[in-house]
Amino acid sequence: MKYPQIIITLAAAMITQHASAQFSSIYAFATTDEGSLNQYTSLTTGSLIASNLVTNTNQFRVNHLATDAARTRVIYGVENIATGALTDVRAAYIAGPAAGQNSSILNGNDISFIGNSNGGGSFFNGAYYLYDDIGPNQGIVRMTFGTGAFAGISSISMPWGINTAGGDLGDIAIDGAGQMFLFNEARDLYSFDLNNSSPSQQLSFIGNYSASVGGTGTRQMFIDDLGRIMINAADTGDWRSLDPLNPGSSTLIPGIDITVGTNTFSDLSSGGRPVGVVIPEPSTALLGGLGLLALFRRKRVA
């Protein structure tokens, strides 16, 4: 993501809370250029929940926003603006006994190999994923965690090796079935199956959405509870849903700009609701079809 991200203090900090809500009712999270965290209960209803996250906008920014719903927290990486290097991974707790706390969860793990990354972040099945889109080690990075509500990172790896096909991001988002979607600055949409452990797996190109998405700014993305691939334009504020079954097609959806003061949003992630599935698994659809066929045959025999 090329737009400035939240600047996080490198010392343990408390987030100034401005509003509270049940975590499970949150539709999406968004960060802003001026260093605030917002919650949205719908595309038309949002509120500021945390501010005063910025410490030094000339030195650090935050990228790779993701939601760890099981621990009611959001996770992000802290980057050095001058070099683009990832310097820390932190968590901000939204609900529960640690609500308002912000702390490092890096646990001493080495992240120097990730390098300069503008790629997005997302969370699936207990692991935090980001896409490194710049430098010699481009590809999907996976971070796993220990147990407990405040678990830190236990391992960092690149299970699928180097992959440069994704281009400059953009953002990534993962649906409830483990399908990762990647949307880059060229408006290309890719998918990747996180359930496939084969190290030779490559990004699968879905299509280019330039004609329907338009604009020149970066698009941030998340999967909502209905299974829609939602993007928001930093330059126009438009909300659109990308249709992977009709490559190149998107639908304009009414919603509010993610804005605080005069600054626009810088990142998006899913909220506390269960994340939907974008494309039904073929096996599910096949079983449904066979069931209908069997029912039809039984009725005819009767």
C-alpha positions in Angstrom: 0.0 0.0 0.0 1.5 3.2 -1.1 -0.5 5.6 1.1 1.0 6.7 4.5 0.0 4.3 7.2 -0.5 4.6 11.0 2.7 5.5 12.8 3.0 3.2 15.9 5.1 3.9 18.9 7.9 1.4 19.3 7.4 1.4 23.0 4.4 -0.3 24.6 1.5 2.2 24.4 -2.1 2.6 25.3 -4.6 3.5 22.6 -7.0 6.4 23.3 -10.5 4.9 23.1 -13.3 7.0 21.7 -16.0 4.5 21.3 -16.8 0.9 22.3 -18.8 -1.8 20.5 -19.2 -5.5 20.5 -16.3 -6.9 18.4 -18.6 -9.3 16.6 -20.8 -6.4 15.3 -17.9 -4.7 13.5 -18.1 -4.9 9.7 -14.6 -3.6 8.8 -11.6 -1.8 10.3 -9.8 1.1 8.6 -6.7 3.1 9.4 -6.2 6.7 8.3 -3.3 8.8 7.1 -3.5 10.9 10.3 -3.0 7.8 12.5 -6.4 6.7 13.6 -8.3 3.4 13.7 -11.9 3.3 12.8 -14.6 0.7 13.0 -17.5 0.3 10.6 -20.7 -1.5 11.5 -21.8 -1.1 7.9 -20.7 0.8 4.8 -22.7 3.7 5.9 -22.0 3.7 9.6 -18.6 4.3 11.0 -16.9 5.7 14.1 -13.4 6.6 15.4 -12.4 4.0 18.1 -8.7 4.9 18.6 -6.5 7.9 18.0 -3.1 9.3 19.1 -1.3 6.3 17.5 1.2 8.5 15.6 4.5 9.2 17.2 6.8 10.2 14.4 5.3 10.5 10.9 8.7 11.3 9.5 10.2 8.0 10.6 7.6 5.2 10.7 4.4 4.0 9.1 2.1 1.0 9.5 1.2 -1.5 6.8 -0.3 -4.9 6.4 -3.4 -4.4 8.5 -5.2 -7.6 9.4 -7.8 -8.8 11.9 -7.1 -11.6 14.4 -10.8 -12.1 15.3 -10.3 -14.9 17.8 -8.2 -12.6 20.0 -10.3 -9.5 19.2 -7.2 -7.6 18.0 -5.9 -6.1 14.8 -2.3 -6.7 13.6 0.0 -4.6 11.5 3.6 -4.1 10.6 5.7 -1.0 11.4 7.9 0.1 8.5 10.7 2.6 8.3 9.6 5.3 5.8 13.1 6.0 4.5 14.0 2.4 3.8 10.7 0.6 3.6 12.0 -2.1 5.9 9.6 -3.8 8.3 10.9 -3.1 11.8 8.2 -4.5 14.0 4.8 -6.4 14.1 2.3 -5.1 16.6 -1.2 -5.8 17.9 -3.9 -3.4 19.1 -6.6 -5.0 21.2 -10.1 -3.9 20.5 -12.1 -5.7 23.1 -11.6 -7.9 26.2 -9.4 -7.3 29.2 -6.6 -5.9 27.1 -8.8 -3.4 25.2 -6.9 -0.3 24.4 -3.4 -1.8 24.7 -0.9 -1.8 21.9 2.2 -3.9 22.0 4.8 -5.7 19.9 4.2 -9.3 19.2 7.4 -9.9 17.2 8.9 -12.1 19.9 12.4 -11.6 18.8 11.8 -13.2 15.3 13.9 -12.0 12.4 11.9 -10.0 9.8 14.9 -8.4 8.0 14.5 -10.7 5.0 11.1 -9.2 4.2 12.6 -6.0 3.0 10.7 -3.1 1.4 7.1 -4.2 1.1 4.1 -2.2 0.0 1.9 -5.4 -0.1 -1.2 -6.0 2.1 -1.9 -8.2 5.1 -4.7 -10.5 6.1 -5.4 -13.3 8.6 -6.6 -16.9 8.2 -6.8 -20.0 10.3 -4.6 -18.7 13.1 -1.9 -17.2 10.8 -1.0 -13.8 9.7 -0.1 -13.4 6.0 1.5 -10.5 4.1 2.7 -10.1 0.6 6.2 -8.8 0.0 6.0 -7.1 -3.4 9.4 -5.3 -3.5 13.0 -6.6 -3.3 14.7 -10.0 -3.7 12.3 -12.0 -1.5 8.9 -11.2 -3.1 6.1 -13.6 -2.2 3.7 -14.7 0.5 5.0 -14.5 4.1 3.2 -16.5 6.8 3.5 -15.8 10.5 2.2 -18.3 13.0 1.4 -17.8 16.7 1.6 -19.5 20.1 -1.4 -20.1 22.3 -3.3 -17.7 24.5 -5.1 -14.4 24.1 -1.9 -12.4 23.9 0.1 -14.9 21.8 3.2 -13.6 20.0 4.7 -14.7 16.7 6.2 -18.2 17.0 7.5 -18.7 13.4 7.9 -16.7 10.1 8.3 -18.4 6.8 7.7 -18.2 3.0 6.1 -21.6 2.4 5.6 -21.0 -1.3 9.0 -19.4 -2.0 9.7 -16.5 -4.3 6.9 -15.2 -6.4 7.1 -11.9 -8.3 3.9 -12.3 -10.4 1.7 -10.1 -8.2 3.3 -6.8 -9.1 3.0 -3.6 -7.0 0.1 -3.6 -4.5 -2.5 -2.8 -3.8 -3.8 -5.1 -1.1 -4.6 -8.7 -0.2 -7.6 -10.3 1.5 -8.4 -13.9 2.5 -11.9 -15.4 2.5 -13.3 -17.9 4.9 -12.3 -20.9 2.7 -8.6 -19.9 2.6 -8.6 -18.2 -0.9 -6.3 -15.3 -0.9 -7.1 -12.5 -3.3 -4.4 -10.0 -4.4 -5.3 -6.7 -6.2 -2.4 -4.6 -7.5 -1.9 -1.1 -8.8 -2.4 -2.2 -12.4 -5.9 -3.3 -11.3 -5.1 -7.0 -11.8 -6.8 -9.5 -9.5 -5.1 -12.8 -8.6 -6.1 -15.7 -6.3 -4.1 -18.2 -4.3 -5.2 -21.3 -2.4 -3.7 -21.3 1.1 -4.9 -24.8 1.6 -2.5 -26.0 -1.2 0.8 -26.6 0.5 2.7 -27.4 -2.8 5.7 -25.1 -2.9 5.3 -24.9 -6.7 1.9 -23.3 -6.5 1.7 -19.9 -8.4 -0.7 -17.0 -8.2 -3.7 -17.5 -10.5 -4.7 -14.5 -12.7 -8.4 -13.7 -12.6 -8.6 -10.6 -14.7 -7.9 -6.9 -15.1 -10.5 -4.5 -13.6 -9.2 -1.2 -15.0 -12.2 -0.5 -17.1 -14.7 -0.8 -14.2 -12.7 0.4 -11.3 -10.9 3.3 -12.9 -9.0 6.1 -11.0 -5.4 6.4 -10.3 -5.1 5.9 -6.5 -4.4 2.8 -4.5 -7.3 0.4 -3.8 -7.5 -1.2 -0.3 -9.5 -4.4 0.1 -11.2 -6.8 2.5 -13.6 -9.7 2.3 -16.9 -8.9 4.1 -19.2 -11.3 5.9 -21.3 -11.8 2.7 -18.2 -13.0 0.9 -17.8 -9.9 -1.3 -14.4 -8.7 -2.4 -14.8 -5.1 -1.2 -12.4 -2.4 -2.3 -12.3 1.3 -1.5 -10.6 4.0 -3.6 -8.3 6.4 -1.8 -8.8 9.0 -4.6 -12.6 8.9 -5.1 -13.9 7.2 -1.9 -16.0 4.8 -4.1 -16.9 1.4 -2.7 -16.9 -1.4 -5.2 -17.4 -5.1 -5.1 -15.2 -7.1 -7.5 -16.8 -10.0 -9.3 -14.2 -12.9 -9.7 -16.7 -15.0 -11.7 -17.0 -12.2 -14.2 -13.4 -11.0 -14.6 -13.2 -7.2 -15.1 -16.6 -6.5 -13.6 -17.3 -4.6 -10.4 -20.4 -3.1 -8.8 -20.6 0.4 -7.3 -22.0 0.1 -3.7 -23.3 3.1 -1.8 -21.2 3.9 1.3 -19.4 6.6 3.2 -15.8 7.8 2.6 -13.4 6.4 5.2 -12.3 9.8 6.3 -11.2 11.5 9.5 -10.6 15.2 9.4 -9.1 16.0 6.0 -7.2 12.7 5.7 -8.4 9.6 3.9 -8.0 6.0 4.9 -4.7 4.1 4.4 -5.7 0.5 5.0 -8.7 -1.9 5.4 -9.3 -5.2 7.1 -12.3 -7.4 7.8 -14.2 -6.8 11.0 -15.3 -9.1 13.8 -18.0 -10.9 11.9 -17.2 -14.3 10.4 -15.5 -13.7 7.0 -17.6 -15.0 4.1 -16.6 -17.3 1.2 -16.1 -15.6 -2.1 -16.5 -18.6 -4.4 -18.3 -21.7 -3.2 -16.1 -24.8 -3.2 -16.8 -27.0 -6.3 -17.4 -30.0 -4.2 -20.2 -28.2 -2.3 -21.9 -27.0 -5.4 -21.6 -30.5 -7.0 -23.1 -32.2 -3.9 -26.0 -29.7 -4.0 -26.6 -30.4 -7.7 -26.5 -34.1 -7.1 -29.0 -33.8 -4.3 -31.5 -31.9 -6.4 -31.1 -34.4 -9.2 -31.8 -37.3 -6.8 -34.8 -35.5 -5.5 -36.1 -34.9 -9.0 -35.6 -38.6 -9.9 -37.4 -39.8 -6.8 -40.4 -37.6 -7.6 -40.6 -38.9 -11.1 -40.5 -42.5 -10.0 -43.2 -41.9 -7.4 
